[in-house]
Amino acid sequence: MRISETFYSIQGEGTLAGLPSVFIRTAGCNLRCRWCDSPYASRHARGSERTIDSLVEEAIRHPTRFCVITGGEPMLTKGIHDLAKRLVDGGRHVTIETAATILPHGISCSLASLSPKLKNSTPGTSTPVAVRRRHEARRLRPDVIREWIDHYDYQLKFVVCSGSDVAEAIALLDALDRSIAPEKVLLMPEGVDAAAFANVADHIVEACKEHGFRYCDRLHIRLYGHTPGR
């Protein structure tokens, strides 16, 4: 498997924030988000080949049952189904962090952390037109999102840059035509430092209070800064 990095840290985002977790970050992504916080695993994908055995052995060395398979886009990675099954069968709780543009096809997964990409993710005008168009065509797959939420425990995490993003997220939730508990919807401020979070945090908190959504902080960045492997 093509792996960008592995590390042991705490989960910084979502409903499991604060839990010690083993992270397995795959290399490669089918999107080109403007604000991507791990370009070394996506548009500038770096990594090395790892066997599933070596990844499982590394995961079980740590005193936690929580594992996170992230990216990049992990669902692109050859071997992802075998890795996830090995971990789950071994008693690990496996979170898969995905943009939900690729069908799950029965993958073993304890928690699907789905992060549909809103319009704010589209690259700016300095990015080649072909890349921007490809991202826009791929970034949102309601049919795929439905497949995930119909068959897995899940959370829906939206990156928010402005008030219009909240309205866009709500419109998507309505279009999904599913009974989604509001506490499964997470609104997360865009940014890679606490100062950037502050620019939009107040608005997000008010939106969460209004709709019953969950405010999603980025604890790892508050603790360690924007640092790979943390």
N, C-alpha and C positions, 0 to 999 in steps of 0.2 A: 504494500500500500504506500502511496505517496503521502508522506506526513511532514507537515511544516514544523511542528514542535509538540512536545509533550511536557507537562509540568504539573506540579501538585500545589494547589493554592486554595483559596476559598471561592465559592461561587459568588460573584458580585452582582448578579442581576436576577430578577424574577422571584418566583415564589419560594425558591430554595436558597435565596441569598444568605450568606453567612456560613453555609455548610462546607467543610473541607471536602474538596473534590479533586479527582484526577482528570486533567484535561488532555484530550487528544485532538489536536488541530490538524485537519487535512489540508492539503494544498490544492488550489484551483477553485474557480468560481465561474458561474455562468452569468453573473451580473457585474456591473461596474458602478457601484454606488458612489455618489459624489463624496459622501462623508465617511467612507469605509475606514474603520479603525484598525484593520489588519490587512493592509494592502500587500504585505509580504506573503500572505496566504491566498491572495486573490489575483489582482491584476498583475502583480509582480511575484507570482507564486514561486516560492523557494521551498525546497524540502528534500527529503531523502527517502529511499525505499526502506520500509520496515515490514517485517513479517507480522502476521496476526499473533503468533505465539509470543513474540517479543513484547508486543503491546499489552497483551493480557498479563504476561509476567510482570511487567512494570506496574500495571494497575493494581495488582493484588499485593504488591509490596507495601502499599500505604495503608494506614489504619483508618480507612473509610470505605463505605460501600458505594459511595456516590461517584459516578463517572460522567463526564460530559464530552460528547463527540461534537466538535464544532468545526468551523472553517474560517475562510472560504465557504464553500457549500459542500458539506460532507456527503450529501446524497449523490454527488457526482462520482465519488471515489470508488473504484473497483475494490471489492472486498468488504465494503461497509456492512452488508447484511451478515456476513460471516462473523465479523468482529463484534457487532452488536449482539448477535446470538450467543457467542462465547461468553461475553460479559454478563448478559442477563442470566444465562444458564448457570453461571458461576455465582449467582447471588448478588450481583451488582445492580444498583439502580442506575439506569442509563438515560440521561437526557440527550436528545438529539436537537441541536440548534440549527434550524433550517429556515430558508426564506419561503419554503412551501411552494416551490415552483416545480418540484419533481415528486411524482407519486410514490407513496411509501412501499407499495408492493409487499406488504406483510412483514416489514422489518421489525425486529424485536426492539421495543422501546418502552421505557417506563414513563417518560414524560416527553412529549413533543413540544419543544419551545419554538413556536411558529412566529416568524417575523416578516409578515407581508410588507413589501416595499411600497411606500407611498410616492407621490410625485416628487417629494423633496429629495428623493434618492437619485434622480436623473442627473447625469453628469452635466457640467456647465459647457458653455460654448467653446472653451479651449480644447475640449475633447473632440476627436474626429466625429463627424456626423454619423458615419456608419456605426460607430460604437454606441453613440447615444440612441440611435434608432433600435439597435439590437437590445440594449438594456430596456428600453421602454416597451418593446414587444414581449419581453420575457418576465418583467418584474412582478406581474400580478396574474395569478392563476386561481380564480375562485373555485373552479372545479377541483383543483388539487387541495386547496385548503379544506374544502368540505370532506374530502376523502380522509384527510388526517383527523379532523375533529370528530368524524363519525366512528372512528375505529381506535382512537387512542386517548389517554388522558393528555391534556394539552393546556398550554397558555398561549395567548395571542399578544405579542409584544410589538408595539408601534413606536418607531423613532419619531419624536415630535420636535420640529424646529419653530413652529408658529401656531397661532390659533386655527388657521385654516386646515392644518394637518389633523386636528382633532375632528373637525367636521368631516373630513375625507375618510378618516378611520370609521366614524359612525356610519357613514354611507355604505362603506364596504360591509360592515357588520350586518346592516339591514339587507344588503344584496345577497349575503350568504344564506339567508332564509333558514337559519338554525336557531335553536333555543340556547343561547350562549349566556351563561351566568356572568354578570358584570365583573365579578372579582377575578374572572379568568382573563380579563382584558387589561393589559399593562401599558401604561403610557410612560415612555422613557425619554428624558431630554437628550437631544443630540449634543455631542461635544466630547472632548478628551481631557478636560480639566474642570475643576469645581467652578471656576469663574464662568465658563461657558454654560454650565448647568443653570447657574443663577439667573441667566438672561431669560429663561423660559420656565423655570421651575414653578414660580407662583401661578402662572396661567395653567400649567398642567395640574397642579394641586386643586385649583378651583374646578377644573373640568372633571377631575376624579370625584370630587365632592358632589358635583351636580349629577353625574351619571352612575356613580357607584363603582367606578373603575379603580384599579390599583395603581398607585404611583410607584414607578420602578426606578430606583436609584442605581448608581453604578459604583458600588462599594469598593471594588478593587481599584478603581481610579482614585477615589478619595484616599485610600490607604497607601497605594504604591505609585500613583501617577500613571501616565500612559506608557507602560513598560511591557514589552513582550515577555512572556513566561511568568507573568504575575496575575 
